[in-house]
Structure formats: structure tokens, C-alpha cells
Amino acid sequence: MNILISLALTTGILSGLWGWVAVSLGLINWVGFLGCTAYFACPQGGLKGLFISLCTLCSGVLWAQVIIHGSALAPHMEILSYVMTGVVAFLMCLQARHLLLSFVPGTFMGACATFGSAGDWRVVLPSLLLGLVFGYAMKNSGLWLAARKSRRSSLIAE
């Protein structure tokens, strides 16, 4: 079985399971899929990629809270929100100098999930993090399945 088929199979099965888990736990399904996506998109794999994705997703949630609460300080000054968004976006990119915060798209995914959920970080955070674990399981079980099938095929060929 080639790697694409293996990844598709494990991703399909675990995506269905994620949908059920999200509903059962009162989490936000689409936010969890952002967590899954963060792991798949992170250039680092394995536990290192999991940890980098975790750090960047969490930092994005935090940065979104900075924008939301900072903008609320002067609601009559709309320009403040725009300036704050620009400054924070700059800082979100700049933080990538640090290895654990180097996956900039993960930071923006965390922020977008927070904005899309009206700032409800108490639901966003567990949705992202459990989705991230599902992404890790999807990719690594698919890689394991492909490697297992490949080993079995090479043993039969001998």
C-alpha cells in the first residue's frame, strides 16, 4: 500500500472519530481540524513537530486575546484595532526566531480559530490541542501502516 493511500485511510477513519469526540466533549469540530492541519503542515515531524505545533497554536490563541482585549480598551477608536492587529501580526512573525515558535502558520491558525470563535479560548484551546493529537495520530499511523505494508511486500518478494 503506498503512503498516500495509507495516510488517506488513517486520516479518514480518525477524522470520523474526531467528529464524534468533538460533539461528545462539546468541542468545536472545525477548530480541531485546524489543529490536525497544523501538525500535517509543520515542516518538523514526530514529537518535535507536535511540540512546535502545540507552542505556535497556543501562542496564536494568546495573540488573538491580546488583539481582542486591547481593541476593547478603546472601542470608539476603530483605528486602534487596525494598528494593534498590524503590530501583533508583526510580532507573531517575529517570534519565529525561536525554534518552538518557528511555525508561523500555526500561530496564525491559533489566532484565526480564536477570532472565528468570538474569542472563546476556553473551548478553542482544547479543540485545537485535541485536534493536534488527532493530526499526530493520523499522520503517524498512516506512515506506520505504509511502512508495515512495504516491509511485508519486500519479505514476500524475497
N, C-alpha and C positions, 0 to 999 in steps of 0.2 A: 504494500500500500504506500503510495507516495505521500510526501509530507503535507501537501495541500489537502488531500483527502482526509488524512488523519487529523489535521487541525480543524478542518470543517466539521468533521464528525464530533470531536470532543467539544468544540465551541457550540455546535447546535444543541447537543444534549445538555451541556451546562448552562446555556442561555435559557432553555426552558425551565431548568431547575431554579435559576436565578429569578425568573419571573415569579415563580411560586413563592420563593423565600422572601422576595421583596414585599409582595402582598401580605404574606403571613406575618411579617415583622413590622408592617406599616412604614416601609421604606419607599423611596422614590425610584421606580424602575429605571427610568431613563438616566437618572443620575448615576445609578450603579453601572449602567453600560458605559458611562464616561470613565468610571474607574477601571473597567475592563479595558477600554480603549487605551487608557494611559499606559497600562502595562505592555500591551501589544506594540504601542508606538515608541516606547522608551528605547533608545539605542542600546542600553545595557540590558542584559538578560539576567536570569537567575535571581537569587536573593538580593544581589546588588541592585538590579533593576527594580525589584519590588520595593526596596527601601528608598531608592531615589524617587520613584513614582509616589510613594507614600509622603515623602517630605515635600515634594512640589505640589501635590494635590492639597495638602494641609496648608501650605503657605498661600496658595491661591484663595482658599476659604478665608484665611486671615486677612489678606489684602482686600478682598471684597468687603469684608466687615469694616475695614478702615475707610473705604470709599463711602459705604452706606452711612456709617455713623458720622464721618467727617462732613459729608454733604448735609446731613440733618442739622448740623450746628447753625447753619445759615440758610434755611430753606427759601428765603426770599431772594437769595443771590444765586441764581441758576449757574452763573459763570463759575462759581466756586466748585460746583460738581464737575464741570468740564476740566478745569485746571487740575483738580485733585485726581481725576481719572488719568490725565496725561502724566502727572508726576508719579502716580502709583504704577502705571504701566511701565514707565521708565525703570523704576525700582524693581519691578517684577523681572525685567530682563537683566538688569544689573546684578541681581542676586545670583545669577548663573555662574558667577566667578567661583562659587563654592560648589564642590562636587555634588553634595547631596541636594543642591538646588539647581543643578545644571540642566534639567529637562524643562525648558521654558514652556513648551506646550502643556505640560502637566500643571504648571502654575496657572495658566490661563483656563484650563479645563476646570480646576477647582473654583476659580473666580466665577466663571460662567455658570457653573452649577448653582453657586450661591445666589447670583443675580437672578437666575431663572426660577429660583425657589423663594423669591422675595426675602432673601436674607435669612432664611430659616436654617441656620447652620447646625442646629441640634438634630435635624433629620438629614441634612445634606452630608454631614461628616460620616455617619455610619453607612449611609447609602454608597458614598464614594469608596470607603475603605473596604466594605464587604464586596463591592463590585470589583475592586482591585484584587482581592483574594481570588475571586472567581476568574478574573483575567489571567492571573498566575496559574491557576489550576487548568484553565482552558488550554493555554499555550503549552505548558509543560506536560500535560497528559497527552496532548497531540504529538509532541516531539517524542515522548516515551513510546507511544503506540507506533509511530513511524519507524523508530529505531528497532523496536521489537520485531516488527514485520520484516524489516530489512535483514536483521540477523537470522531470522527463521528462513528467509529466502536464500541467503548465502549458505546456510547449512545444508539445505536441500540440494543446492546446485553442486555441492562438493561430492 
